[in-house]
Amino acid sequence: MAEMNAGGSGLKANLEMTLREWIERYQREIVFDQVHYRGVQTWKNVLDLWVLQEILWETAVDTVIEIGVRHGGTTLWLADMLRTFRADDALVIAIDLEPPAIQLPPEVRFINGDSIAPTTVEKARGLAAGRKALVIADGNHAAGHVLQEMRLYGPLVAEGSYFIAEDGIVDVMEWKEFTPGPTVAAHQFVAENDAFIMDRSREKFLLTYAPDGFLKRVRAAL
Ligand SMILES: C[S@@+](CC[C@H](N)C(=O)[O-])C[C@H]1O[C@@H](n2cnc3c(N)ncnc32)[C@H](O)[C@@H]1O
């Protein structure tokens, strides 16, 4: 793998790097401790955040259900984006097995629990009732678990909005300890549910951690 040139131009020294090498480097050296939003760790491919804000704007959703919070950088970012776009209507329903260490802003309602537990789903459903929601699944990435999340939270996704399955990158990169992962769930979900399509236009930057993971709801009826 091409090594970063610490001294001179990092770009010039790394122009021959392949996409595979770039992804491996991002995963190994960047994503877990070198990406921050308002000083808080944010476990995202930053190109995906740009696509996400385009989706939030275009779909005009007022609610994001984020499964998997971890440090909370993305949660903060989502709250700020939605507040900017939707003012007082903004709501982030954040779900995790453990609360983050940071103080969450008032737009965020945190649900402490397993994403697929009936009590968690009931709480999320209650908070999202009557609202226009998008779901981001970034918790347990095992295919079977993600498929259950798609079936449980898919009905909460507004028509025209998305269920985004994060980290299908594990399947594409064949990181065996994490496969089968989200892309396997996504293919099964769209095969069994024609209210959703796989919207590859959202992979326009190529370097996405959610390949096959932008599932758009194109019909109200499930
Ligand atoms: C990849 S991290 C989330 C990163 C975060 N979305 C971000 O962008 O910075 C995964 C998180 O999912 C949580 N998690 C794992 N399994 C879960 C489950 N079954 N239900 C809810 N949360 C879960 C973990 O506790 C962990 O905090």
The ligand as a Tripos MOL2 file, in Angstrom:
@<TRIPOS>MOLECULE
LIG
   27    29     1     0     0
SMALL
NO_CHARGES

@<TRIPOS>ATOM
      1 C1        -20.7820    2.3110   14.4700 C.3       1 LIG1
      2 S1        -21.2450    2.8820   16.0550 S.3       1 LIG1
      3 C2        -22.2950    4.2510   15.6800 C.3       1 LIG1
      4 C3        -21.5520    5.4430   15.1110 C.3       1 LIG1
      5 C4        -22.3880    6.6880   14.9780 C.3       1 LIG1
      6 N1        -23.6200    6.4600   14.2240 N.3       1 LIG1
      7 C5        -21.5890    7.7640   14.2760 C.2       1 LIG1
      8 O1        -21.9080    8.0930   13.1130 O.co2     1 LIG1
      9 O2        -20.6570    8.2890   14.8880 O.co2     1 LIG1
     10 C6        -22.3580    1.6120   16.5540 C.3       1 LIG1
     11 C7        -23.1790    1.9060   17.7910 C.3       1 LIG1
     12 O3        -24.3080    1.0390   17.7300 O.3       1 LIG1
     13 C8        -24.6210    0.5980   19.0170 C.3       1 LIG1
     14 N2        -25.3600   -0.6520   18.8990 N.ar      1 LIG1
     15 C9        -24.8880   -1.8880   18.5850 C.ar      1 LIG1
     16 N3        -25.8680   -2.7860   18.5670 N.ar      1 LIG1
     17 C10       -27.0140   -2.1170   18.8490 C.ar      1 LIG1
     18 C11       -28.3710   -2.4960   18.9990 C.ar      1 LIG1
     19 N4        -28.7620   -3.7690   18.8370 N.pl3     1 LIG1
     20 N5        -29.2780   -1.5440   19.3170 N.ar      1 LIG1
     21 C12       -28.9080   -0.2560   19.4960 C.ar      1 LIG1
     22 N6        -27.6340    0.1570   19.3660 N.ar      1 LIG1
     23 C13       -26.6960   -0.7570   19.0560 C.ar      1 LIG1
     24 C14       -23.2800    0.4700   19.7290 C.3       1 LIG1
     25 O4        -23.4730    0.5760   21.1230 O.3       1 LIG1
     26 C15       -22.4900    1.6220   19.1180 C.3       1 LIG1
     27 O5        -22.5530    2.7620   19.9460 O.3       1 LIG1
@<TRIPOS>BOND
     1     1     2 1
     2     2     3 1
     3     2    10 1
     4     3     4 1
     5     4     5 1
     6     5     6 1
     7     5     7 1
     8     7     8 2
     9     7     9 1
    10    10    11 1
    11    11    12 1
    12    11    26 1
    13    12    13 1
    14    13    14 1
    15    13    24 1
    16    14    15 ar
    17    14    23 ar
    18    15    16 ar
    19    16    17 ar
    20    17    18 ar
    21    17    23 ar
    22    18    19 1
    23    18    20 ar
    24    20    21 ar
    25    21    22 ar
    26    22    23 ar
    27    24    25 1
    28    24    26 1
    29    26    27 1
@<TRIPOS>SUBSTRUCTURE
     1 LIG1         1 GROUP 0 **** ****
